[in-house]
Amino acid sequence: MIGYLISTRTGAYCYNLFHHRAVALVVLALGLLTYNNVLVAVGALLFAHSSFDRMMGYGLKYTDDFKHTNLGWMGKK
């Protein structure tokens, strides 16, 4: 969210990086392959957090507006 202080474009890229489930799975896999419990926990938490966000209607962000997501526009219309 700090990226949005710079610009909507930077904020969207940062948000999408940390809320993409593939990134979470890569972190989780690295943790499993290296027997690193911290990476396993971080990967699992990232995956759960990203999945919960999707369930609540928060999708990956487009660069034009914070409320414009791949799931549609957030909030009341």
N, CA, C and O atoms as a CHARMM CRD file, in Angstrom:
* protein
*
  308
    1    1 MET  N      0.81700  -1.19400   0.00000 PROA 1      0.00000
    2    1 MET  CA     0.00000   0.00000   0.00000 PROA 1      0.00000
    3    1 MET  C      0.86200   1.25900   0.00000 PROA 1      0.00000
    4    1 MET  O      0.40800   2.31700  -0.43600 PROA 1      0.00000
    5    2 ILE  N      2.08500   1.15800   0.47800 PROA 2      0.00000
    6    2 ILE  CA     2.97800   2.32000   0.50000 PROA 2      0.00000
    7    2 ILE  C      3.27200   2.80200  -0.91800 PROA 2      0.00000
    8    2 ILE  O      3.49400   3.99400  -1.13400 PROA 2      0.00000
    9    3 GLY  N      3.27400   1.88700  -1.88200 PROA 3      0.00000
   10    3 GLY  CA     3.51700   2.26200  -3.26500 PROA 3      0.00000
   11    3 GLY  C      2.51100   3.26600  -3.79100 PROA 3      0.00000
   12    3 GLY  O      2.83300   4.04500  -4.68800 PROA 3      0.00000
   13    4 TYR  N      1.30300   3.26500  -3.25400 PROA 4      0.00000
   14    4 TYR  CA     0.28700   4.21800  -3.69300 PROA 4      0.00000
   15    4 TYR  C      0.62200   5.64900  -3.27900 PROA 4      0.00000
   16    4 TYR  O      0.06000   6.59600  -3.83000 PROA 4      0.00000
   17    5 LEU  N      1.52400   5.82000  -2.32600 PROA 5      0.00000
   18    5 LEU  CA     1.96900   7.17300  -1.98100 PROA 5      0.00000
   19    5 LEU  C      2.81100   7.76900  -3.10500 PROA 5      0.00000
   20    5 LEU  O      2.86900   8.98800  -3.26500 PROA 5      0.00000
   21    6 ILE  N      3.46700   6.89700  -3.88900 PROA 6      0.00000
   22    6 ILE  CA     4.27900   7.35900  -5.01300 PROA 6      0.00000
   23    6 ILE  C      3.38500   7.65300  -6.21000 PROA 6      0.00000
   24    6 ILE  O      3.38600   8.76500  -6.73800 PROA 6      0.00000
   25    7 SER  N      2.62500   6.65100  -6.63100 PROA 7      0.00000
   26    7 SER  CA     1.68000   6.81900  -7.74200 PROA 7      0.00000
   27    7 SER  C      0.76100   5.60600  -7.79100 PROA 7      0.00000
   28    7 SER  O      1.04000   4.58000  -7.17100 PROA 7      0.00000
   29    8 THR  N     -0.33000   5.73000  -8.53000 PROA 8      0.00000
   30    8 THR  CA    -1.23500   4.59200  -8.65200 PROA 8      0.00000
   31    8 THR  C     -0.57700   3.45200  -9.41900 PROA 8      0.00000
   32    8 THR  O     -0.84700   2.28200  -9.14800 PROA 8      0.00000
   33    9 ARG  N      0.27600   3.78600 -10.36200 PROA 9      0.00000
   34    9 ARG  CA     0.97400   2.75800 -11.14300 PROA 9      0.00000
   35    9 ARG  C      1.91900   1.95500 -10.25400 PROA 9      0.00000
   36    9 ARG  O      1.89700   0.72400 -10.27500 PROA 9      0.00000
   37   10 THR  N      2.74600   2.64400  -9.47700 PROA 10     0.00000
   38   10 THR  CA     3.67900   1.97300  -8.56800 PROA 10     0.00000
   39   10 THR  C      2.91800   1.18500  -7.51500 PROA 10     0.00000
   40   10 THR  O      3.29300   0.05800  -7.19100 PROA 10     0.00000
   41   11 GLY  N      1.86900   1.76000  -6.98500 PROA 11     0.00000
   42   11 GLY  CA     1.06300   1.08300  -5.98000 PROA 11     0.00000
   43   11 GLY  C      0.43300  -0.19400  -6.51300 PROA 11     0.00000
   44   11 GLY  O      0.40900  -1.21400  -5.82300 PROA 11     0.00000
   45   12 ALA  N     -0.07700  -0.14200  -7.73800 PROA 12     0.00000
   46   12 ALA  CA    -0.69500  -1.31900  -8.34100 PROA 12     0.00000
   47   12 ALA  C      0.33000  -2.42300  -8.55000 PROA 12     0.00000
   48   12 ALA  O      0.04500  -3.58700  -8.27000 PROA 12     0.00000
   49   13 TYR  N      1.51200  -2.08000  -9.03400 PROA 13     0.00000
   50   13 TYR  CA     2.54700  -3.09400  -9.24500 PROA 13     0.00000
   51   13 TYR  C      2.97400  -3.73100  -7.92700 PROA 13     0.00000
   52   13 TYR  O      3.11100  -4.95200  -7.85100 PROA 13     0.00000
   53   14 CYS  N      3.18700  -2.92900  -6.89400 PROA 14     0.00000
   54   14 CYS  CA     3.58300  -3.47100  -5.58400 PROA 14     0.00000
   55   14 CYS  C      2.47300  -4.33700  -4.99700 PROA 14     0.00000
   56   14 CYS  O      2.72600  -5.43800  -4.50700 PROA 14     0.00000
   57   15 TYR  N      1.26200  -3.84000  -5.04900 PROA 15     0.00000
   58   15 TYR  CA     0.12400  -4.59200  -4.51500 PROA 15     0.00000
   59   15 TYR  C     -0.01200  -5.93300  -5.23200 PROA 15     0.00000
   60   15 TYR  O     -0.16500  -6.97400  -4.59200 PROA 15     0.00000
   61   16 ASN  N      0.04500  -5.90300  -6.55700 PROA 16     0.00000
   62   16 ASN  CA    -0.12700  -7.12800  -7.33800 PROA 16     0.00000
   63   16 ASN  C      0.99900  -8.12400  -7.09900 PROA 16     0.00000
   64   16 ASN  O      0.76700  -9.33300  -7.10800 PROA 16     0.00000
   65   17 LEU  N      2.20400  -7.63700  -6.88600 PROA 17     0.00000
   66   17 LEU  CA     3.32400  -8.53300  -6.61800 PROA 17     0.00000
   67   17 LEU  C      3.09800  -9.32300  -5.34200 PROA 17     0.00000
   68   17 LEU  O      3.31500 -10.53400  -5.31500 PROA 17     0.00000
   69   18 PHE  N      2.66900  -8.65600  -4.29500 PROA 18     0.00000
   70   18 PHE  CA     2.50700  -9.31200  -3.00300 PROA 18     0.00000
   71   18 PHE  C      1.15200 -10.00100  -2.82400 PROA 18     0.00000
   72   18 PHE  O      0.94900 -10.71600  -1.84300 PROA 18     0.00000
   73   19 HSD  N      0.22500  -9.79300  -3.76200 PROA 19     0.00000
   74   19 HSD  CA    -1.08900 -10.42100  -3.66700 PROA 19     0.00000
   75   19 HSD  C     -1.35800 -11.42000  -4.78700 PROA 19     0.00000
   76   19 HSD  O     -2.49700 -11.84200  -4.98800 PROA 19     0.00000
   77   20 HSD  N     -0.32300 -11.79300  -5.50600 PROA 20     0.00000
   78   20 HSD  CA    -0.47400 -12.78800  -6.56500 PROA 20     0.00000
   79   20 HSD  C     -0.21900 -14.17200  -5.97300 PROA 20     0.00000
   80   20 HSD  O      0.81800 -14.40800  -5.35300 PROA 20     0.00000
   81   21 ARG  N     -1.16100 -15.07400  -6.16400 PROA 21     0.00000
   82   21 ARG  CA    -1.04600 -16.39500  -5.53500 PROA 21     0.00000
   83   21 ARG  C      0.11300 -17.21200  -6.08000 PROA 21     0.00000
   84   21 ARG  O      0.64000 -18.06700  -5.36900 PROA 21     0.00000
   85   22 ALA  N      0.52900 -16.97400  -7.33000 PROA 22     0.00000
   86   22 ALA  CA     1.67700 -17.69600  -7.88800 PROA 22     0.00000
   87   22 ALA  C      2.95300 -17.33900  -7.13100 PROA 22     0.00000
   88   22 ALA  O      3.80400 -18.20000  -6.90800 PROA 22     0.00000
   89   23 VAL  N      3.08900 -16.08100  -6.73900 PROA 23     0.00000
   90   23 VAL  CA     4.25600 -15.66800  -5.94900 PROA 23     0.00000
   91   23 VAL  C      4.25000 -16.39100  -4.61000 PROA 23     0.00000
   92   23 VAL  O      5.29400 -16.84400  -4.14100 PROA 23     0.00000
   93   24 ALA  N      3.09100 -16.49800  -4.00200 PROA 24     0.00000
   94   24 ALA  CA     2.97900 -17.20000  -2.72100 PROA 24     0.00000
   95   24 ALA  C      3.36000 -18.67100  -2.87500 PROA 24     0.00000
   96   24 ALA  O      4.03200 -19.23300  -2.01100 PROA 24     0.00000
   97   25 LEU  N      2.93200 -19.28900  -3.96700 PROA 25     0.00000
   98   25 LEU  CA     3.27300 -20.69500  -4.19000 PROA 25     0.00000
   99   25 LEU  C      4.76700 -20.89000  -4.44100 PROA 25     0.00000
  100   25 LEU  O      5.33600 -21.89900  -4.02500 PROA 25     0.00000
  101   26 VAL  N      5.40300 -19.94200  -5.11200 PROA 26     0.00000
  102   26 VAL  CA     6.85000 -20.01200  -5.33400 PROA 26     0.00000
  103   26 VAL  C      7.58400 -19.90900  -3.99800 PROA 26     0.00000
  104   26 VAL  O      8.51400 -20.67500  -3.74400 PROA 26     0.00000
  105   27 VAL  N      7.17900 -18.97900  -3.15200 PROA 27     0.00000
  106   27 VAL  CA     7.79900 -18.83900  -1.82500 PROA 27     0.00000
  107   27 VAL  C      7.59700 -20.11300  -1.01000 PROA 27     0.00000
  108   27 VAL  O      8.52700 -20.59600  -0.36400 PROA 27     0.00000
  109   28 LEU  N      6.40100 -20.64700  -1.04300 PROA 28     0.00000
  110   28 LEU  CA     6.10500 -21.88800  -0.33200 PROA 28     0.00000
  111   28 LEU  C      6.96000 -23.04500  -0.85200 PROA 28     0.00000
  112   28 LEU  O      7.51300 -23.81000  -0.06200 PROA 28     0.00000
  113   29 ALA  N      7.06800 -23.17400  -2.17300 PROA 29     0.00000
  114   29 ALA  CA     7.87800 -24.24300  -2.77000 PROA 29     0.00000
  115   29 ALA  C      9.35000 -24.09200  -2.41400 PROA 29     0.00000
  116   29 ALA  O     10.02100 -25.07900  -2.11200 PROA 29     0.00000
  117   30 LEU  N      9.85600 -22.86000  -2.44600 PROA 30     0.00000
  118   30 LEU  CA    11.25200 -22.63600  -2.04700 PROA 30     0.00000
  119   30 LEU  C     11.48300 -23.04600  -0.60200 PROA 30     0.00000
  120   30 LEU  O     12.51600 -23.62900  -0.27000 PROA 30     0.00000
  121   31 GLY  N     10.53100 -22.74400   0.24300 PROA 31     0.00000
  122   31 GLY  CA    10.62800 -23.13700   1.64000 PROA 31     0.00000
  123   31 GLY  C     10.64500 -24.63900   1.81400 PROA 31     0.00000
  124   31 GLY  O     11.40800 -25.16900   2.62200 PROA 31     0.00000
  125   32 LEU  N      9.81000 -25.32400   1.06100 PROA 32     0.00000
  126   32 LEU  CA     9.77300 -26.78600   1.14200 PROA 32     0.00000
  127   32 LEU  C     11.05500 -27.40800   0.60100 PROA 32     0.00000
  128   32 LEU  O     11.57400 -28.36800   1.17100 PROA 32     0.00000
  129   33 LEU  N     11.56300 -26.85800  -0.50300 PROA 33     0.00000
  130   33 LEU  CA    12.77600 -27.40800  -1.11200 PROA 33     0.00000
  131   33 LEU  C     14.02500 -27.17600  -0.27100 PROA 33     0.00000
  132   33 LEU  O     14.95000 -27.98700  -0.28300 PROA 33     0.00000
  133   34 THR  N     14.04400 -26.06900   0.45300 PROA 34     0.00000
  134   34 THR  CA    15.22900 -25.73000   1.25600 PROA 34     0.00000
  135   34 THR  C     15.04500 -26.06400   2.73300 PROA 34     0.00000
  136   34 THR  O     15.91000 -25.76100   3.55500 PROA 34     0.00000
  137   35 TYR  N     13.91900 -26.68700   3.06700 PROA 35     0.00000
  138   35 TYR  CA    13.61500 -27.03300   4.46800 PROA 35     0.00000
  139   35 TYR  C     13.65400 -25.79900   5.37300 PROA 35     0.00000
  140   35 TYR  O     14.12300 -25.85900   6.50900 PROA 35     0.00000
  141   36 ASN  N     13.15100 -24.68100   4.84600 PROA 36     0.00000
  142   36 ASN  CA    13.13500 -23.42500   5.58300 PROA 36     0.00000
  143   36 ASN  C     11.70400 -23.17900   6.07500 PROA 36     0.00000
  144   36 ASN  O     10.82000 -22.82800   5.29400 PROA 36     0.00000
  145   37 ASN  N     11.49500 -23.36800   7.36400 PROA 37     0.00000
  146   37 ASN  CA    10.15300 -23.22800   7.93900 PROA 37     0.00000
  147   37 ASN  C      9.60600 -21.81200   7.84100 PROA 37     0.00000
  148   37 ASN  O      8.39400 -21.63000   7.73400 PROA 37     0.00000
  149   38 VAL  N     10.46800 -20.81300   7.87400 PROA 38     0.00000
  150   38 VAL  CA    10.01100 -19.42800   7.77200 PROA 38     0.00000
  151   38 VAL  C      9.41800 -19.17700   6.38800 PROA 38     0.00000
  152   38 VAL  O      8.35000 -18.57700   6.26900 PROA 38     0.00000
  153   39 LEU  N     10.10900 -19.63500   5.34200 PROA 39     0.00000
  154   39 LEU  CA     9.58000 -19.45000   3.98700 PROA 39     0.00000
  155   39 LEU  C      8.29000 -20.23300   3.77600 PROA 39     0.00000
  156   39 LEU  O      7.38500 -19.75700   3.09100 PROA 39     0.00000
  157   40 VAL  N      8.19700 -21.41300   4.34900 PROA 40     0.00000
  158   40 VAL  CA     6.96100 -22.19600   4.25300 PROA 40     0.00000
  159   40 VAL  C      5.81300 -21.41800   4.89600 PROA 40     0.00000
  160   40 VAL  O      4.72900 -21.31700   4.32200 PROA 40     0.00000
  161   41 ALA  N      6.05200 -20.87500   6.07500 PROA 41     0.00000
  162   41 ALA  CA     5.01100 -20.11900   6.77800 PROA 41     0.00000
  163   41 ALA  C      4.63400 -18.85500   6.00800 PROA 41     0.00000
  164   41 ALA  O      3.45200 -18.54300   5.86900 PROA 41     0.00000
  165   42 VAL  N      5.62900 -18.12900   5.51100 PROA 42     0.00000
  166   42 VAL  CA     5.35000 -16.90200   4.75500 PROA 42     0.00000
  167   42 VAL  C      4.57900 -17.22400   3.48300 PROA 42     0.00000
  168   42 VAL  O      3.61700 -16.53100   3.15200 PROA 42     0.00000
  169   43 GLY  N      4.98600 -18.26400   2.76700 PROA 43     0.00000
  170   43 GLY  CA     4.27700 -18.65800   1.54400 PROA 43     0.00000
  171   43 GLY  C      2.84300 -19.05400   1.82500 PROA 43     0.00000
  172   43 GLY  O      1.93100 -18.67100   1.09200 PROA 43     0.00000
  173   44 ALA  N      2.63900 -19.82800   2.89800 PROA 44     0.00000
  174   44 ALA  CA     1.27900 -20.23900   3.25500 PROA 44     0.00000
  175   44 ALA  C      0.42800 -19.04200   3.65400 PROA 44     0.00000
  176   44 ALA  O     -0.74000 -18.95700   3.27200 PROA 44     0.00000
  177   45 LEU  N      0.99700 -18.12300   4.41300 PROA 45     0.00000
  178   45 LEU  CA     0.25400 -16.92200   4.82200 PROA 45     0.00000
  179   45 LEU  C     -0.06200 -16.02300   3.63300 PROA 45     0.00000
  180   45 LEU  O     -1.16500 -15.48500   3.53800 PROA 45     0.00000
  181   46 LEU  N      0.89700 -15.85900   2.72600 PROA 46     0.00000
  182   46 LEU  CA     0.63800 -15.05400   1.52500 PROA 46     0.00000
  183   46 LEU  C     -0.48400 -15.66800   0.68900 PROA 46     0.00000
  184   46 LEU  O     -1.35900 -14.95800   0.19200 PROA 46     0.00000
  185   47 PHE  N     -0.45100 -16.99300   0.54000 PROA 47     0.00000
  186   47 PHE  CA    -1.48900 -17.66100  -0.24800 PROA 47     0.00000
  187   47 PHE  C     -2.85600 -17.51100   0.41300 PROA 47     0.00000
  188   47 PHE  O     -3.84600 -17.21800  -0.25800 PROA 47     0.00000
  189   48 ALA  N     -2.91100 -17.71300   1.72100 PROA 48     0.00000
  190   48 ALA  CA    -4.18300 -17.58200   2.44100 PROA 48     0.00000
  191   48 ALA  C     -4.70300 -16.15000   2.37700 PROA 48     0.00000
  192   48 ALA  O     -5.89400 -15.92600   2.16300 PROA 48     0.00000
  193   49 HSD  N     -3.80900 -15.18400   2.56400 PROA 49     0.00000
  194   49 HSD  CA    -4.20300 -13.77300   2.53200 PROA 49     0.00000
  195   49 HSD  C     -4.73500 -13.39500   1.14800 PROA 49     0.00000
  196   49 HSD  O     -5.77600 -12.74700   1.03500 PROA 49     0.00000
  197   50 SER  N     -4.02200 -13.79900   0.10200 PROA 50     0.00000
  198   50 SER  CA    -4.45400 -13.48300  -1.26000 PROA 50     0.00000
  199   50 SER  C     -5.79900 -14.13800  -1.57600 PROA 50     0.00000
  200   50 SER  O     -6.66600 -13.52300  -2.19700 PROA 50     0.00000
  201   51 SER  N     -5.96200 -15.37000  -1.15200 PROA 51     0.00000
  202   51 SER  CA    -7.21900 -16.07800  -1.39600 PROA 51     0.00000
  203   51 SER  C     -8.37800 -15.41800  -0.64800 PROA 51     0.00000
  204   51 SER  O     -9.47600 -15.29400  -1.18900 PROA 51     0.00000
  205   52 PHE  N     -8.13600 -14.99700   0.58800 PROA 52     0.00000
  206   52 PHE  CA    -9.17200 -14.31700   1.36100 PROA 52     0.00000
  207   52 PHE  C     -9.54100 -12.98800   0.71400 PROA 52     0.00000
  208   52 PHE  O    -10.71400 -12.61400   0.68300 PROA 52     0.00000
  209   53 ASP  N     -8.53900 -12.27300   0.19600 PROA 53     0.00000
  210   53 ASP  CA    -8.82000 -11.01900  -0.51000 PROA 53     0.00000
  211   53 ASP  C     -9.74100 -11.26000  -1.69700 PROA 53     0.00000
  212   53 ASP  O    -10.68000 -10.49300  -1.91000 PROA 53     0.00000
  213   54 ARG  N     -9.48900 -12.32100  -2.48200 PROA 54     0.00000
  214   54 ARG  CA   -10.34000 -12.62800  -3.63300 PROA 54     0.00000
  215   54 ARG  C    -11.75500 -12.96400  -3.16900 PROA 54     0.00000
  216   54 ARG  O    -12.74000 -12.54700  -3.77900 PROA 54     0.00000
  217   55 MET  N    -11.83800 -13.72000  -2.08400 PROA 55     0.00000
  218   55 MET  CA   -13.14100 -14.10200  -1.55900 PROA 55     0.00000
  219   55 MET  C    -13.94200 -12.86500  -1.13500 PROA 55     0.00000
  220   55 MET  O    -15.16500 -12.83600  -1.27700 PROA 55     0.00000
  221   56 MET  N    -13.25700 -11.85700  -0.62200 PROA 56     0.00000
  222   56 MET  CA   -13.92300 -10.63300  -0.18200 PROA 56     0.00000
  223   56 MET  C    -14.15300  -9.64300  -1.32800 PROA 56     0.00000
  224   56 MET  O    -14.74300  -8.58200  -1.11900 PROA 56     0.00000
  225   57 GLY  N    -13.69200  -9.98300  -2.53800 PROA 57     0.00000
  226   57 GLY  CA   -13.93400  -9.12500  -3.69100 PROA 57     0.00000
  227   57 GLY  C    -12.81000  -8.18400  -4.04100 PROA 57     0.00000
  228   57 GLY  O    -12.97800  -7.31200  -4.89400 PROA 57     0.00000
  229   58 TYR  N    -11.66100  -8.34100  -3.40100 PROA 58     0.00000
  230   58 TYR  CA   -10.50400  -7.50000  -3.71600 PROA 58     0.00000
  231   58 TYR  C     -9.62400  -8.24700  -4.70400 PROA 58     0.00000
  232   58 TYR  O     -8.97900  -9.23100  -4.34100 PROA 58     0.00000
  233   59 GLY  N     -9.59300  -7.79300  -5.93400 PROA 59     0.00000
  234   59 GLY  CA    -8.78300  -8.44900  -6.94800 PROA 59     0.00000
  235   59 GLY  C     -7.46800  -7.74500  -7.14400 PROA 59     0.00000
  236   59 GLY  O     -7.13100  -6.81000  -6.41800 PROA 59     0.00000
  237   60 LEU  N     -6.72300  -8.20400  -8.13800 PROA 60     0.00000
  238   60 LEU  CA    -5.47900  -7.54200  -8.50300 PROA 60     0.00000
  239   60 LEU  C     -5.81100  -6.19400  -9.11900 PROA 60     0.00000
  240   60 LEU  O     -6.80700  -6.05700  -9.83000 PROA 60     0.00000
  241   61 LYS  N     -4.98300  -5.20500  -8.84700 PROA 61     0.00000
  242   61 LYS  CA    -5.29700  -3.82300  -9.21200 PROA 61     0.00000
  243   61 LYS  C     -4.83800  -3.46600 -10.61800 PROA 61     0.00000
  244   61 LYS  O     -3.79700  -3.92900 -11.08300 PROA 61     0.00000
  245   62 TYR  N     -5.63000  -2.63700 -11.28500 PROA 62     0.00000
  246   62 TYR  CA    -5.20700  -1.99700 -12.51900 PROA 62     0.00000
  247   62 TYR  C     -4.50400  -0.69600 -12.15800 PROA 62     0.00000
  248   62 TYR  O     -4.66400  -0.18500 -11.04900 PROA 62     0.00000
  249   63 THR  N     -3.73000  -0.16500 -13.08600 PROA 63     0.00000
  250   63 THR  CA    -2.90600   1.00500 -12.78100 PROA 63     0.00000
  251   63 THR  C     -3.66800   2.32600 -12.82200 PROA 63     0.00000
  252   63 THR  O     -3.11700   3.35600 -12.43200 PROA 63     0.00000
  253   64 ASP  N     -4.91000   2.32600 -13.28100 PROA 64     0.00000
  254   64 ASP  CA    -5.61800   3.60000 -13.39900 PROA 64     0.00000
  255   64 ASP  C     -6.27100   4.06700 -12.10100 PROA 64     0.00000
  256   64 ASP  O     -6.36800   5.26900 -11.85700 PROA 64     0.00000
  257   65 ASP  N     -6.72700   3.11700 -11.25700 PROA 65     0.00000
  258   65 ASP  CA    -7.43500   3.49400 -10.04400 PROA 65     0.00000
  259   65 ASP  C     -7.36000   2.35200  -9.04400 PROA 65     0.00000
  260   65 ASP  O     -7.40000   1.18400  -9.43000 PROA 65     0.00000
  261   66 PHE  N     -7.25200   2.68200  -7.75100 PROA 66     0.00000
  262   66 PHE  CA    -7.15500   1.66400  -6.70700 PROA 66     0.00000
  263   66 PHE  C     -8.37500   0.75100  -6.69200 PROA 66     0.00000
  264   66 PHE  O     -8.25200  -0.44400  -6.42300 PROA 66     0.00000
  265   67 LYS  N     -9.54800   1.30300  -6.97900 PROA 67     0.00000
  266   67 LYS  CA   -10.78300   0.52200  -6.90200 PROA 67     0.00000
  267   67 LYS  C    -11.08700  -0.26300  -8.17800 PROA 67     0.00000
  268   67 LYS  O    -12.09800  -0.96300  -8.23600 PROA 67     0.00000
  269   68 HSD  N    -10.24300  -0.16200  -9.19000 PROA 68     0.00000
  270   68 HSD  CA   -10.43300  -0.90100 -10.44100 PROA 68     0.00000
  271   68 HSD  C     -9.59900  -2.17300 -10.37500 PROA 68     0.00000
  272   68 HSD  O     -8.37100  -2.12200 -10.43300 PROA 68     0.00000
  273   69 THR  N    -10.28600  -3.33800 -10.25200 PROA 69     0.00000
  274   69 THR  CA    -9.58900  -4.60900 -10.09200 PROA 69     0.00000
  275   69 THR  C     -9.97200  -5.57100 -11.20100 PROA 69     0.00000
  276   69 THR  O    -10.88300  -5.30600 -11.98600 PROA 69     0.00000
  277   70 ASN  N     -9.26000  -6.69800 -11.25600 PROA 70     0.00000
  278   70 ASN  CA    -9.58800  -7.70200 -12.25400 PROA 70     0.00000
  279   70 ASN  C    -10.93400  -8.36300 -11.98200 PROA 70     0.00000
  280   70 ASN  O    -11.45400  -9.06900 -12.84600 PROA 70     0.00000
  281   71 LEU  N    -11.50500  -8.15000 -10.80400 PROA 71     0.00000
  282   71 LEU  CA   -12.83000  -8.66000 -10.47700 PROA 71     0.00000
  283   71 LEU  C    -13.92700  -7.63300 -10.71100 PROA 71     0.00000
  284   71 LEU  O    -15.10200  -7.90500 -10.46300 PROA 71     0.00000
  285   72 GLY  N    -13.54600  -6.46200 -11.18400 PROA 72     0.00000
  286   72 GLY  CA   -14.50200  -5.37900 -11.40500 PROA 72     0.00000
  287   72 GLY  C    -14.19500  -4.19200 -10.49800 PROA 72     0.00000
  288   72 GLY  O    -13.13800  -4.13100  -9.87100 PROA 72     0.00000
  289   73 TRP  N    -15.12500  -3.26400 -10.44000 PROA 73     0.00000
  290   73 TRP  CA   -14.95200  -2.08600  -9.60300 PROA 73     0.00000
  291   73 TRP  C    -15.39600  -2.39700  -8.17200 PROA 73     0.00000
  292   73 TRP  O    -16.44400  -3.00700  -7.96000 PROA 73     0.00000
  293   74 MET  N    -14.59200  -1.97400  -7.19500 PROA 74     0.00000
  294   74 MET  CA   -14.90900  -2.19800  -5.78400 PROA 74     0.00000
  295   74 MET  C    -15.85300  -1.10900  -5.29200 PROA 74     0.00000
  296   74 MET  O    -15.86700   0.00000  -5.82500 PROA 74     0.00000
  297   75 GLY  N    -16.63900  -1.43300  -4.27700 PROA 75     0.00000
  298   75 GLY  CA   -17.47500  -0.44700  -3.61500 PROA 75     0.00000
  299   75 GLY  C    -18.84400  -0.29200  -4.24400 PROA 75     0.00000
  300   75 GLY  O    -19.21500  -0.99900  -5.18100 PROA 75     0.00000
  301   76 LYS  N    -19.56900   0.64900  -3.69900 PROA 76     0.00000
  302   76 LYS  CA   -20.92500   0.92300  -4.18600 PROA 76     0.00000
  303   76 LYS  C    -20.86400   1.70600  -5.46800 PROA 76     0.00000
  304   76 LYS  O    -19.95000   2.49900  -5.69300 PROA 76     0.00000
  305   77 LYS  N    -21.85600   1.47100  -6.31000 PROA 77     0.00000
  306   77 LYS  CA   -21.89800   2.20000  -7.59200 PROA 77     0.00000
  307   77 LYS  C    -22.93900   3.26500  -7.55000 PROA 77     0.00000
  308   77 LYS  O    -23.12700   3.98500  -8.53100 PROA 77     0.00000
